[in-house]
Amino acid sequence: MVLPFKHEPFTDFNDDRNRKEFEAALELVKGDLGKEYPLVINGEKIFTDDKLVSVSPSNKEQVVGKVSKATKEHVDQAFESALEAFKTWKKWTPKERADVLYRAAGIIRRRKHEFSAWLVYDAGKPWNQADGDTAEGIDFLEYYARQMIELGQGKKLVDHEAEHNDYFYQPMGPGVTIPPWNFAFAIVAGTVAAPIVAGNPVLLKPSENTPVIAYKLVEVLEEAGLPKGVLNFVPGDPAEIGDYLVDHKDTHFINFTGSRATGTRIIERAAKVQEGQQFLKRVVAEMGGKDTIIVDQDADLDLAADAIVNSAFGFSGQKCSACSRAVIHKDVYDEVLEKSIELTKELTVGNPSEENFYMGAVVNQKQFEKIKDYIEIGKNEGELVYGGETDDSKGFFISPTIFKDLDPKARIMQEEIFGPVVGFTKAGDFDELLEIANNTEYGLTGAVISNNRKHLNRARHEFHVGNLYFNRGCTAAIVGYQPFGGFKMSGTDSKAGGPDYLQHFLEAKVVSETF
């Protein structure tokens, strides 16, 4: 009997025992830093001379691992392996495929702190953020396993007299998963597990920033009994193999999470039918956001400030769901701003491998420079009222930063920064609050802090985002509870962690038999 889905609980680090166990995991992982990791093609481990070198964002002298880089020739080998594996993997029952995911979830659950510790080093995540990332990865495995068993039963159709109709789902064929670095375990797990449990082999190209934790998932799935060739690990330089993976004639789907620019490029390239390609490629793309928290005239202002600060600065704002825009009713603007500044002053910044800081470093030098440039832009567009300090002497550290009195069309109110920067602007009434909230090209998440039911009901339909929250922050969607995906240039609204997600990787078939 399969138990109903319930999300993996988070660790309470106020508990001294939990703190000591996590510190022990950090020491355990520290002993494994700097190792070399292979490609995995058809179950074979292949080491190459050319390596991706992952360094800790909080200590750029600390090498987390060196991961072999795949070439186009390796990609071709991986597709040959995937096509061969597909012949048998597609014949496994949904229950048998789901059991692999259940076993993988169990392995990770037993080693939860270890995986979170890898995230501290590989992605620079603070403890709570790393713990949540690992928990979400477990959730994806558990949830998609249950969903596949349900979808394996097909859908009920109407039968004519002397005719029986069957509606069922079948796998598509090999595809490519390209996950991001910010949820370096959870999104890797989810974007790999969904097509695999649906019966499709996957070529996984992890982010070049966080390839080590991705390899750890490959190890777990192998241990859980995934047959060779079903998951092929092909990290590499996007400039060398990115387009090749997308364009390949045997790529049935591309499951992508990342920037708007890369996502639209993938969609454009996937539309072209290659020589020898006998199907249309599907693209599942989650492409970022510019997310707004609205604070109404009639609102709990302490709740509003807490929602803004934690949504803006959790994991240094490196979430596509992060609040980077606070749009406040003019009558409560000054008070919400002041409360937000006071809360932000309490946040700690430092190396999370040494202590449980609220914020760590941003992921790399490129992001550091980009965010630093936006802070300078913000100084010309509004007033810097808190933060703005940067320090890359040892790691890529940026203080939580707040700007006020911004024009809603200002660059830092329109462009995705992906860092710990939030801009405040005011509005005269709820019509204007909604108008500003909807004035970007993105439509991923948003929140409304209000006690006015009429306004909440309006926002339910008029605030054009895929995930809308009332009287809470705009981050921290939980698998199975808040399926995730957005509108407009935020992507294809895939609703990851929801009841429709697996159908992106399945073909629906109808068989009608007359008696």
Wavefront OBJ file of the C-alpha trace (Angstrom):
o trace
v 0.000 0.000 0.000
v 1.335 3.418 -0.983
v 0.912 6.009 1.747
v -0.539 9.428 0.797
v 2.080 12.016 -0.120
v 3.304 14.248 2.673
v 6.224 16.604 2.241
v 9.569 15.903 3.882
v 9.819 17.825 7.186
v 12.459 20.513 7.591
v 15.222 20.347 10.179
v 14.977 22.577 13.242
v 18.476 23.944 13.721
v 17.493 25.536 17.008
v 17.713 21.984 18.355
v 21.280 21.497 19.567
v 21.327 17.846 18.523
v 20.407 18.764 14.953
v 23.100 21.442 14.886
v 25.753 18.969 16.008
v 24.629 16.373 13.461
v 24.818 18.949 10.675
v 28.253 20.124 11.781
v 29.387 16.486 11.664
v 28.025 16.191 8.111
v 29.946 19.311 7.091
v 33.140 17.750 8.443
v 32.385 14.470 6.668
v 31.893 16.188 3.309
v 34.910 18.446 3.851
v 37.051 15.328 3.811
v 35.806 14.495 0.306
v 36.362 17.916 -1.241
v 38.560 18.158 -4.318
v 37.874 14.693 -5.734
v 37.445 13.955 -9.437
v 34.141 12.738 -10.887
v 33.414 10.989 -14.201
v 30.844 11.129 -16.930
v 28.384 8.248 -16.727
v 27.293 6.743 -20.055
v 25.517 3.400 -20.182
v 26.619 2.812 -16.603
v 30.279 3.251 -17.532
v 32.325 5.853 -15.679
v 34.433 7.878 -18.093
v 37.134 10.294 -16.931
v 38.289 13.016 -19.318
v 41.292 15.315 -19.171
v 39.154 18.433 -19.495
v 37.349 19.198 -16.233
v 34.696 21.482 -14.779
v 36.163 22.798 -11.534
v 33.549 23.569 -8.878
v 34.704 26.017 -6.209
v 32.904 27.053 -3.050
v 31.184 30.440 -3.515
v 32.039 31.319 0.079
v 35.724 30.407 -0.288
v 36.905 30.600 -3.874
v 40.217 28.916 -2.951
v 38.316 25.791 -1.897
v 37.806 23.274 -4.711
v 34.640 21.245 -4.182
v 35.302 18.830 -7.015
v 36.591 18.346 -10.544
v 34.041 16.890 -12.932
v 34.866 15.435 -16.344
v 33.533 17.361 -19.326
v 31.589 15.670 -22.111
v 32.184 16.307 -25.797
v 29.761 15.981 -28.707
v 31.089 12.457 -29.230
v 30.130 11.602 -25.658
v 26.647 13.017 -26.281
v 26.261 10.732 -29.303
v 27.343 7.749 -27.193
v 24.875 8.739 -24.488
v 22.003 8.878 -26.979
v 22.942 5.442 -28.326
v 22.888 4.163 -24.766
v 19.574 5.869 -24.016
v 17.897 4.489 -27.146
v 19.016 0.979 -26.261
v 17.869 1.354 -22.638
v 14.500 2.697 -23.804
v 13.671 -0.657 -25.392
v 13.385 -2.284 -21.972
v 12.805 0.638 -19.582
v 9.556 1.589 -21.326
v 8.253 -1.930 -20.634
v 8.730 -1.671 -16.886
v 5.400 -1.111 -15.192
v 4.706 2.290 -13.619
v 4.891 0.616 -10.209
v 8.298 -0.903 -10.945
v 9.673 2.442 -12.125
v 8.113 4.212 -9.139
v 9.801 1.761 -6.770
v 13.212 2.976 -7.983
v 12.268 6.518 -6.986
v 10.944 5.387 -3.616
v 14.213 3.587 -2.885
v 16.223 6.632 -3.974
v 14.162 8.874 -1.697
v 14.835 6.511 1.191
v 18.594 6.545 0.584
v 18.667 10.343 0.514
v 16.473 10.624 3.593
v 18.919 8.475 5.571
v 21.811 10.700 4.425
v 19.902 13.978 4.404
v 22.463 16.110 6.245
v 25.240 14.797 4.023
v 23.462 15.951 0.869
v 22.671 19.295 2.460
v 26.315 19.684 3.428
v 27.332 19.183 -0.203
v 24.945 22.021 -1.067
v 26.636 24.254 1.499
v 29.963 23.758 -0.281
v 28.889 23.321 -3.922
v 26.194 26.028 -4.046
v 27.047 28.166 -1.004
v 23.721 27.488 0.673
v 23.041 28.411 4.308
v 21.891 25.521 6.454
v 18.130 26.103 6.307
v 18.216 26.689 2.562
v 20.327 23.582 1.978
v 18.041 21.503 4.177
v 15.004 22.749 2.260
v 16.687 21.979 -1.050
v 17.385 18.380 -0.024
v 13.883 17.957 1.383
v 12.380 19.182 -1.883
v 14.475 16.697 -3.834
v 13.074 13.883 -1.684
v 9.581 15.296 -2.226
v 9.948 15.252 -6.017
v 10.976 11.595 -5.973
v 8.137 10.582 -3.664
v 5.486 12.686 -5.403
v 6.293 11.761 -8.994
v 6.441 8.090 -8.070
v 2.861 8.287 -6.784
v 1.711 10.331 -9.766
v 3.082 7.781 -12.228
v 1.257 4.943 -10.514
v -1.954 6.960 -10.803
v -1.372 7.894 -14.457
v -0.541 4.269 -15.177
v -4.240 3.524 -14.732
v -5.118 5.717 -17.708
v -8.328 7.728 -18.028
v -11.893 6.537 -18.274
v -13.674 6.976 -21.613
v -17.245 6.372 -22.783
v -17.869 3.128 -24.668
v -20.266 2.783 -27.576
v -22.369 -0.353 -27.866
v -20.119 -3.230 -28.955
v -17.022 -1.040 -28.686
v -14.443 -0.588 -25.942
v -12.170 2.476 -25.735
v -8.907 2.677 -23.787
v -7.057 5.908 -22.959
v -3.568 5.384 -21.598
v -0.132 6.990 -21.396
v 3.130 5.754 -22.822
v 6.696 7.109 -22.703
v 8.094 9.230 -25.526
v 11.779 8.381 -25.815
v 15.101 9.874 -24.703
v 15.358 13.519 -23.751
v 17.609 16.113 -22.164
v 17.465 17.686 -18.722
v 19.273 21.010 -18.156
v 18.790 22.141 -14.527
v 20.134 25.303 -12.822
v 22.600 25.870 -10.005
v 20.335 27.615 -7.521
v 18.346 24.533 -6.466
v 21.287 22.317 -7.247
v 19.746 19.170 -5.800
v 15.973 19.681 -5.758
v 15.501 20.832 -9.348
v 18.051 18.316 -10.608
v 16.117 15.571 -8.833
v 12.739 16.773 -10.056
v 13.677 17.389 -13.669
v 15.419 14.003 -13.877
v 12.928 11.912 -11.904
v 9.798 13.022 -13.779
v 10.765 11.902 -17.296
v 12.524 8.801 -15.962
v 9.562 7.527 -13.947
v 7.428 8.210 -17.035
v 9.623 5.684 -18.866
v 12.049 7.936 -20.731
v 15.864 7.756 -20.568
v 17.551 11.072 -19.762
v 20.779 12.828 -20.630
v 21.576 15.091 -17.676
v 23.711 18.176 -18.276
v 24.034 19.813 -14.854
v 25.004 23.419 -14.291
v 28.724 23.958 -14.667
v 28.582 25.785 -11.297
v 27.231 22.864 -9.254
v 28.058 19.557 -10.964
v 29.209 17.636 -7.885
v 25.862 17.473 -6.076
v 24.250 16.440 -9.382
v 26.652 13.517 -9.610
v 25.629 12.482 -6.098
v 22.045 12.056 -7.350
v 23.290 9.855 -10.203
v 25.034 7.642 -7.641
v 21.866 7.347 -5.564
v 19.675 6.376 -8.513
v 22.200 3.721 -9.519
v 22.159 2.379 -5.966
v 18.353 2.382 -6.052
v 18.394 0.022 -9.037
v 18.033 2.284 -12.069
v 19.220 0.262 -15.093
v 22.298 1.413 -16.968
v 21.634 3.793 -19.840
v 18.442 5.217 -18.354
v 20.322 8.153 -16.826
v 23.447 9.382 -18.593
v 25.537 12.082 -16.884
v 27.041 14.454 -19.440
v 28.292 17.654 -17.789
v 30.095 20.065 -20.057
v 30.597 23.516 -21.448
v 27.237 24.923 -22.626
v 28.993 26.589 -25.552
v 30.269 23.204 -26.717
v 27.418 20.785 -26.064
v 24.370 22.910 -25.144
v 22.994 23.492 -28.632
v 24.094 20.009 -29.685
v 21.942 18.399 -26.991
v 18.938 20.520 -27.943
v 19.354 20.035 -31.689
v 20.044 16.293 -31.626
v 17.664 14.271 -33.771
v 17.043 11.819 -30.918
v 16.082 14.479 -28.352
v 12.366 14.002 -27.711
v 12.106 16.645 -24.985
v 14.165 19.333 -23.289
v 13.455 19.925 -19.609
v 15.082 23.269 -18.815
v 15.279 25.661 -15.884
v 17.328 28.828 -16.226
v 17.445 32.249 -17.808
v 14.935 33.806 -20.162
v 17.604 34.213 -22.842
v 18.619 30.552 -22.777
v 15.042 29.314 -22.492
v 13.826 31.229 -25.534
v 16.883 30.066 -27.464
v 16.050 26.451 -26.630
v 12.422 26.893 -27.674
v 13.489 28.402 -30.995
v 16.068 25.707 -31.759
v 13.799 22.850 -30.667
v 11.171 23.954 -33.185
v 13.442 23.052 -36.091
v 13.015 19.477 -37.347
v 16.408 17.861 -37.875
v 17.248 15.349 -40.569
v 16.114 11.937 -39.338
v 13.797 13.406 -36.687
v 10.294 11.929 -36.879
v 8.572 13.760 -34.035
v 8.091 17.237 -32.630
v 10.248 18.064 -29.625
v 8.613 19.205 -26.435
v 10.128 21.945 -24.323
v 9.404 22.429 -20.651
v 10.981 25.741 -19.644
v 11.043 27.674 -16.388
v 12.772 30.951 -17.158
v 12.862 33.219 -14.162
v 10.895 36.059 -12.668
v 10.686 39.592 -11.372
v 8.461 38.984 -8.417
v 6.345 41.481 -6.497
v 4.903 41.612 -3.023
v 1.949 43.994 -2.782
v 1.203 45.552 0.611
v -2.305 46.942 0.841
v -3.520 49.843 2.980
v -5.331 47.378 5.219
v -2.588 44.869 6.074
v -0.578 43.363 8.905
v 2.548 45.490 8.487
v 4.814 43.279 10.597
v 3.799 40.316 8.444
v 4.406 42.416 5.337
v 7.955 43.337 6.367
v 8.795 39.749 7.303
v 7.429 38.453 3.989
v 9.423 41.007 1.993
v 12.718 40.491 3.817
v 12.711 36.699 3.828
v 11.450 36.466 0.253
v 14.049 38.975 -0.943
v 17.122 37.762 0.938
v 16.669 34.020 1.505
v 19.590 32.343 -0.328
v 20.811 35.844 -1.220
v 17.862 36.413 -3.556
v 19.105 33.682 -5.895
v 15.659 32.261 -6.530
v 13.473 32.857 -9.555
v 10.667 33.346 -7.022
v 12.543 35.899 -4.888
v 10.835 39.177 -4.037
v 12.758 41.898 -5.851
v 9.882 44.422 -5.892
v 7.868 45.679 -2.925
v 4.880 47.720 -4.047
v 3.351 49.466 -1.042
v 0.227 51.549 -0.546
v 1.284 55.160 0.066
v -0.444 55.334 3.443
v 1.713 52.539 4.916
v 4.814 52.890 2.709
v 7.121 54.560 5.219
v 6.218 52.207 8.036
v 6.660 49.022 5.969
v 9.966 50.310 4.640
v 11.259 51.100 8.127
v 10.149 47.723 9.512
v 11.841 45.976 6.577
v 15.100 47.838 7.169
v 15.067 46.942 10.852
v 14.521 43.246 10.082
v 17.264 43.305 7.449
v 19.734 44.714 9.978
v 19.330 41.475 11.953
v 20.451 39.255 9.054
v 23.902 37.692 9.214
v 26.205 37.145 6.221
v 29.135 34.733 6.115
v 30.531 31.339 5.126
v 27.847 28.731 5.943
v 30.418 25.940 6.103
v 31.792 27.659 9.215
v 28.592 28.835 10.916
v 24.834 28.923 10.365
v 24.645 32.368 8.781
v 21.368 33.633 7.304
v 23.048 34.502 3.983
v 26.096 33.089 2.244
v 27.876 34.225 -0.894
v 26.424 34.541 -4.388
v 27.358 31.727 -6.721
v 30.323 33.036 -8.730
v 32.336 36.032 -9.917
v 30.084 36.657 -12.915
v 26.982 36.918 -10.733
v 28.873 38.999 -8.186
v 29.840 41.547 -10.842
v 26.344 41.581 -12.328
v 24.686 42.271 -8.965
v 27.315 44.860 -8.109
v 26.544 46.662 -11.381
v 22.808 46.646 -10.591
v 23.503 48.176 -7.195
v 25.252 51.046 -8.958
v 22.307 51.385 -11.337
v 19.965 51.474 -8.352
v 21.886 54.343 -6.779
v 21.045 56.426 -9.843
v 17.422 55.298 -10.010
v 16.398 55.557 -6.358
v 17.791 56.009 -2.876
v 19.963 53.327 -1.272
v 18.617 52.992 2.258
v 20.367 49.830 3.409
v 23.261 47.601 2.332
v 25.037 47.878 -0.984
v 28.380 46.581 0.323
v 30.258 43.957 -1.677
v 33.373 41.902 -0.919
v 34.965 39.307 -3.183
v 38.330 39.087 -1.405
v 37.643 35.520 -0.262
v 34.128 34.642 -1.427
v 31.432 36.409 -3.420
v 29.658 38.256 -0.629
v 26.998 40.928 -1.152
v 25.064 42.532 1.703
v 21.256 42.548 1.628
v 20.357 45.749 -0.204
v 17.233 47.926 -0.162
v 16.365 50.821 -2.472
v 13.390 53.128 -1.995
v 11.364 55.593 -4.070
v 11.898 53.852 -7.396
v 9.973 54.472 -10.585
v 8.035 51.268 -11.379
v 9.686 51.263 -14.823
v 13.228 51.629 -13.436
v 15.699 48.997 -14.580
v 16.101 47.421 -11.154
v 12.304 47.181 -10.978
v 12.095 45.472 -14.381
v 15.193 43.333 -14.938
v 15.966 40.077 -13.156
v 18.942 40.691 -10.855
v 19.106 37.287 -9.115
v 20.738 38.707 -6.035
v 19.966 40.225 -2.617
v 18.467 43.464 -3.928
v 14.882 44.658 -3.403
v 13.311 47.864 -4.634
v 10.436 49.731 -2.945
v 7.869 51.849 -4.738
v 4.521 53.283 -3.645
v 1.046 53.311 -5.152
v -2.034 55.408 -4.481
v -4.703 52.703 -4.472
v -5.253 49.005 -5.165
v -5.768 49.596 -8.895
v -2.286 51.074 -9.089
v -0.817 48.342 -6.886
v -2.045 45.718 -9.342
v -1.020 47.753 -12.361
v 2.564 47.999 -11.123
v 2.646 44.343 -10.085
v 1.748 43.314 -13.635
v 4.037 45.719 -15.492
v 6.992 43.361 -16.106
v 7.516 40.756 -18.811
v 7.576 38.035 -16.166
v 4.722 36.299 -14.372
v 6.117 33.742 -11.965
v 5.243 34.439 -8.324
v 3.673 37.238 -6.346
v 2.113 37.926 -2.975
v -0.572 40.199 -1.589
v -0.511 41.251 2.048
v -4.012 42.497 2.790
v -7.002 42.030 5.081
v -9.406 43.311 2.441
v -11.252 40.297 1.039
v -12.527 42.235 -1.949
v -8.966 43.130 -2.924
v -7.736 39.575 -2.411
v -10.507 38.285 -4.659
v -9.530 40.795 -7.342
v -5.881 39.806 -7.115
v -6.801 36.123 -7.412
v -7.740 36.752 -11.040
v -6.010 40.014 -11.958
v -2.499 39.525 -10.553
v -1.045 37.654 -13.525
v 1.391 35.150 -12.042
v 1.498 31.365 -11.937
v 1.956 31.175 -8.160
v 0.119 33.761 -6.070
v 0.286 33.867 -2.277
v -1.963 35.723 0.151
v -0.563 36.980 3.454
v 2.777 35.191 3.215
v 6.021 35.504 1.245
v 6.340 34.723 -2.448
v 8.956 31.944 -2.132
v 9.084 28.411 -0.689
v 6.601 26.489 -2.820
v 6.273 22.893 -1.610
v 5.921 19.918 -3.940
v 2.334 18.671 -4.088
v 1.078 21.693 -2.123
v 2.006 24.584 -4.441
v 2.810 23.233 -7.942
v 5.281 25.667 -9.445
v 5.486 27.487 -12.770
v 4.684 30.845 -14.267
v 3.185 32.867 -17.088
v 4.502 35.287 -19.704
v 8.302 35.197 -20.021
v 8.596 33.116 -16.870
v 8.149 29.974 -18.938
v 5.740 27.314 -20.081
v 3.796 27.124 -16.780
v 4.861 23.520 -16.280
v 3.635 23.365 -12.660
v 6.492 21.252 -11.342
v 5.485 19.195 -8.346
v 1.865 19.114 -9.486
v -0.623 16.582 -10.867
v -0.141 17.609 -14.525
v 3.657 17.652 -14.662
v 4.374 14.073 -15.750
v 2.132 14.452 -18.787
v 4.812 16.662 -20.357
v 6.852 13.479 -20.770
v 4.123 11.083 -21.844
v 2.133 10.438 -24.991
v -1.592 9.828 -24.595
v -2.927 7.011 -26.730
v -6.471 5.810 -27.463
v -7.193 2.259 -28.572
v -10.738 1.432 -29.725
v -11.859 -2.148 -30.231
v -15.142 -3.196 -31.797
v -16.596 -6.547 -30.772
l 1 2 3 4 5 6 7 8 9 10 11 12 13 14 15 16 17 18 19 20 21 22 23 24 25 26 27 28 29 30 31 32 33 34 35 36 37 38 39 40 41 42 43 44 45 46 47 48 49 50 51 52 53 54 55 56 57 58 59 60 61 62 63 64 65 66 67 68 69 70 71 72 73 74 75 76 77 78 79 80 81 82 83 84 85 86 87 88 89 90 91 92 93 94 95 96 97 98 99 100 101 102 103 104 105 106 107 108 109 110 111 112 113 114 115 116 117 118 119 120 121 122 123 124 125 126 127 128 129 130 131 132 133 134 135 136 137 138 139 140 141 142 143 144 145 146 147 148 149 150 151 152 153 154 155 156 157 158 159 160 161 162 163 164 165 166 167 168 169 170 171 172 173 174 175 176 177 178 179 180 181 182 183 184 185 186 187 188 189 190 191 192 193 194 195 196 197 198 199 200 201 202 203 204 205 206 207 208 209 210 211 212 213 214 215 216 217 218 219 220 221 222 223 224 225 226 227 228 229 230 231 232 233 234 235 236 237 238 239 240 241 242 243 244 245 246 247 248 249 250 251 252 253 254 255 256 257 258 259 260 261 262 263 264 265 266 267 268 269 270 271 272 273 274 275 276 277 278 279 280 281 282 283 284 285 286 287 288 289 290 291 292 293 294 295 296 297 298 299 300 301 302 303 304 305 306 307 308 309 310 311 312 313 314 315 316 317 318 319 320 321 322 323 324 325 326 327 328 329 330 331 332 333 334 335 336 337 338 339 340 341 342 343 344 345 346 347 348 349 350 351 352 353 354 355 356 357 358 359 360 361 362 363 364 365 366 367 368 369 370 371 372 373 374 375 376 377 378 379 380 381 382 383 384 385 386 387 388 389 390 391 392 393 394 395 396 397 398 399 400 401 402 403 404 405 406 407 408 409 410 411 412 413 414 415 416 417 418 419 420 421 422 423 424 425 426 427 428 429 430 431 432 433 434 435 436 437 438 439 440 441 442 443 444 445 446 447 448 449 450 451 452 453 454 455 456 457 458 459 460 461 462 463 464 465 466 467 468 469 470 471 472 473 474 475 476 477 478 479 480 481 482 483 484 485 486 487 488 489 490 491 492 493 494 495 496 497 498 499 500 501 502 503 504 505 506 507 508 509 510 511 512 513 514 515
